[in-house]
Amino acid sequence: MQAKRLDRINQLIKEEVSLLLQREIKDPRLGFVTVTEVETTSDLRLAKIFVSVLGSEEQWTASLAALASAKGFIRSWLRGHLDLRMTPTLEFRADRSMERAAHIQALLRQLKHD
């Protein structure tokens, strides 16, 4: 499969899942979740959806649990809204890069201050 097509599919899945998380999923465990990236295998069997959660470690845990329980609903939504021969299995992964970047910025500010 062409890389350009796969990039378009990844972007489409990212947009649809982001929209779903904002508007359709009403799980109280779901905190402020942002879809940061989607990586789909070339055979479209698996889509790794990387998410960032604003909040404490408990909020991370609760949000990832909510996403895991909503996986089937999200996949069936994608099946109905994307024109793909095969809808990939979804796997949600924590993306803590924003958290690390904020920590590094805080350390740099502290060094500059000292």
N, C-alpha and C positions, 0 to 999 in steps of 0.2 A: 504494500500500500504506500502511496506517495506521502512523503513527510508533510507536504502542504495540506493535504486532505486531513491527515491525522491532527495537525495543528488546529484546523477549522473545527473538527469534531471535539477536540479538547476544549476549545473556547466556547462552543455551543453548550456542552455539558456544564461547564463552569457557570455560564450565564443562567441556564435553566435551574440548576441546583441552588444557586444564590437566590433566585426569584422564589423558588419553593420555600427555602428556609425563612425568607422574609414574610411571605404571604400565606402559605398553606399549612405549615406544620405548627401546631399549637401546643407542643409538649412543654410543660412548665420547666423541665430540666434544661431545656435548650437556652443557653445564654446568648450573648452577642457573638455570633459565629460569622466568620468571613471565610469564603472559599478563596484560597490564595493560588492554587494551581490544580490542574487535572493532568494526569499522565495515563493515557490509554495505550494498551498493548496494540501492536500492529494488526493482530487478528481480531481486535475489538472484543475479546473475551473478558477483559478486566480493565476497570478504570479506577486508578488510585486518586482519591479526592483529598487534597491537602487542605486542612482548615486551621484557622487561628481563632482562639477564643480570648475575649477580653475578660480578665478576671483572675480569681484565685485558682489554686490547684483543684479545689473542690468543684469549681465551675467548669474547669477543663474536663474533669472526670464525668460530671453529670452531663455535659454537652455531648461528649463522645458516646456515652451510653444512650442518650436520646437519638443520636444519629444512627447508631447501630440498630436500634429498634425500628427506626423509620426507613431503613435501607430498602425493604421490599416495596413500600409505598413510593419512594423516590424512583426506584427502578421502573415500576409500572407506569409512573407519570412520564418518565423519559421515553418508554416504549410507545406511549400514545402521542407524544409531542415531537419526537425526532424521527426523521425518515431514514432509519438505519435497518439493514437486514437483520442485524443482531444487536440486542441491547446488552452492553457489558455488565458483568457483575460489579457491584460497587464495593469499594473498600475505603473507609475513611481513615485518614492518618493525621496526626497532630503535626502542625508546622509551627515550630517555636522560634523561627528566625526573627520575627518582629520583636519578640520578647528579648532575645539575645541582643538585638541591635539597640533596643532601649537601655538595656543594662550597660552595654559598652559606652553609649553616649553619656550615661550618668557617671561612669567611671572617668571618662575623659573630662567632663565638667568638673568633677571633684579634683582631678590632677591640675587642671588649669587654675582652679580656685586656690589650691595649696601652693 
